[in-house]
Amino acid sequence: MENLVVWTLYFFSFYAFLPAFISRTFGFRVFKKGLVKKEIALTFDDGPDAVYTPKLLELLARYDAKATFFIVGAHGEAHPELLRKIHEEGHTLGIHNYVHRTNWFMRPRSVKRQIERTCEIIREATGSRSNYYRPPWGIINVFDFAGIGHLQIVLWSSMFGDWNKRLGAERLKRKMLKKLRPGEVLLLHDCGQTPGAHHEAPANMLVALEAYLQEGRKQGYRFVAIEEMIKLTERAKERQQSWWKKSLITLWLQYERVFHLLFQLKQVGEDSPPAFHYRTIAYSGQPIELADGQRLNKGDRVVELHFDNRKLSGIAAEAATPLAAGIRMLREVEAALPMLASQLARDPAAGEAKALYGITMIHQGADRFGFEVFPLPNGLFARTTRIYLRLLMRVLTKKQRNKKSKQRRKALDPCLLLMPMSKMQAYQNMQAALLRVSSGQEANLHKTQTAAVESVSVDGSTSVI
């Protein structure tokens, strides 16, 4: 019997208490407060109500305020005309279960049926599906995180106990005015028919809300529906890099500067920041057969390429995803290879090198430039390199929200790039042609570039896209 009680407590903690605590405390997978300058989101639960919802809509219209109504499905089913009116007046409808029952005491399938039934009631009344869900009392079970499909869970930043009539309109007003701040998501109630509420309590809410709207208008606030609050918050987060990430990038770039000094990396070209740095080293990997018949053995000299992380940081700041940053990087590579070839031809240390060599996550399309792409051999070096490069991309690029992020991570798995030095002659020819053009010999450019491309064997094109 004791074991049964213990296991029941374990199960209930995992199923109910922990998800509710994590979502309410840390905002995990829920929206509860905006990051905005002059916007406030008003949300109303438990309606619609035949008496108070029309009065609320009239009040909101007077102050040109938009709001979000999280409806109890059974109440909406009884008053579809109110759902249409809410929708037609530009407000947002959300789901608050079909009956006002906590998700803790329902099976996942029951919760799903409650949501689907309420969503269908909204669709039948308005012609539109709801995208937002607020569980009764804000209580979430573990399956709600994955089992509600397209719906965004919305909680709140401020709650006032307005379901209690004894609170009174004056006290409620004072409590609400303390929360007249940007980004607030206010929880109020336009219906007093649910368990624990008083059926006349919304009358106090309407009095307090009018005072709140009046003061908000004086101070220049806008009252918006939840979808606008979420969009504005997402834009603000995209524009705003957190202080720790900025600090981490600064430290990383300082580390790179020290690395370049210690290992005597050479800059390619005179641009700041350049696309590449390089050094000549002994190859230490497994033997590799190259396409031109050469064999790269351990100890052979290679030119090791390093993409400049300052350049990557600048590209990543403008790119939407690591994949987009990779495309921009490959374009930089395309532009810099002729300059690299010319510099290597003048560098005695590179004279004995058999190949260009580099390890990168950005290898999609590299074969178009004459590189050969090889997977990293399994082992400690491959694992540590994978961790390092993924951490680098995580620091320097924006966070991905796309559902295909796993596919993208696979596409960005680190690989070994090699190019025989014989192919670099073609890029040296390109650089020479560019120099002749700058001297006025434009007529020879097309022929030289065509010959260079053919000798590189890059499928007739040196462009990534």
Secondary structure, DSSP 8 states (H G I E B T S, - for coil): -HHHHHHHHHHHIIIIIHHHHHHHHH-TT-B-----SSEEEEEEES---TTHHHHHHHHHHHTT---EEEE-HHHHHH-HHHHHHHHHTT-EEEE--SSS--GGGS-HHHHHHHHHHHHHHHHHHHSS---EE--GGG---TTHHHHTTT-EEB--SEE--TT-GGG-HHHHHHHHHTT--TT-EEEEES---STT--TTHHHHHHHHHHHHHHHHHHTT-EEE-HHHHHHHHHHHHHH---HHHHHHHHHHHHHHHHHHHHTT-EESSS-SS-SEEEEEEE--S--EE-TTS-EE-TT-EEEEEEE-HHHHHHHHHH-SSHHHHHHHHHHHHHHHHHHHHHHHHT-GGGTT--EEEEEES--TTGGGGT-EEEE--SSHHHHHHHHHHHHHHHHHS-----TTHHHHHHHT--EEEEEEHHHHHHHHHHHHHHHHHHTT-GGGHHHHHHHHHHHHTSTT-----
